[in-house]
Amino acid sequence: MKKITLIAFLILFVSNSFAQEKFIQLTKNETGKVKLFKENKRVKVKTLDGKKFIGRFTIINESTISVKGQEIKLENIERIKSRSVGAGIAGTFLTTAGYIGLGFSAIVILVDPSNALKAAIISLAVGGSGIFINEFVATHKSSKWNYKIIEQ
């Protein structure tokens, strides 16, 4: 029994040690800084012809990725950025909460005008933070970054 367990462990360990993962390697032109996007990461891609794709990407070959079933050549990408599900949900929640709070602050004007301004400012801050989370994530433009597919 010990031999079977040992053999099974070795087979699993050896097979995992030889597995290679694929990445999009982003290298900044000015500084040489390198970032890696692992395959199946959720991204937002904008192409040179203005189309936008949001979803998990897969690597087709050394020059092409696929997002939501659409094949995109690396040379046709204008910009790419990470787009996590958690940040999308949090940003949408905060933006919605800010708009709802802004609506309530309009009602507060009728009841207590002195606190309406405070409620409006807080609502705008909450909504603004939601927009910030959703839209101002680091964007990697092709004019400043080189894209390359690698295996590690």
C-alpha positions, 0 to 999 in steps of 0.5 A: 500500500505504501508503494502504491501511495508513493508511486501515485505521489511521484506521478502527480508531482512529476507531471505537475512539475513539467506543466508549463503555464502561458502568459502575456508578457507586457514590457514597458518601453521606457523602463523595461518593467515587466508584467505578466497576465496569466492565461484565463485572467479576466481582462478588458481589451480594446482593439485598434479598430475600436472594439472592446472585449471583456472576459477571460482570455485564452492563448491560441498561438504565439501571436493570437489570444481569444476573448469571449470566442473572438480571436485577437492578434497581439498587434491589433491590441490598442490597450489591455488591462486587468478586469477582476470580477470582484472589483467590477462588482464593488465598483458597480455597487459603490456607484449605485449606492452613490446615485441612490444616496444622491436621490435621498439627499434631494429628499433630505432638502425638503426635510432638513436643508442644512444636512442635505449638502453633507448627504450629497457630498458623501453620496458623490464621494461614494459614487466617485469611488465606484467609478474610480474602481471600475475605470481607472485601473492601470491600462497598458497601451500598445504605444507604451508596452510591448506584448508577447506570449511566453511559457514558463 
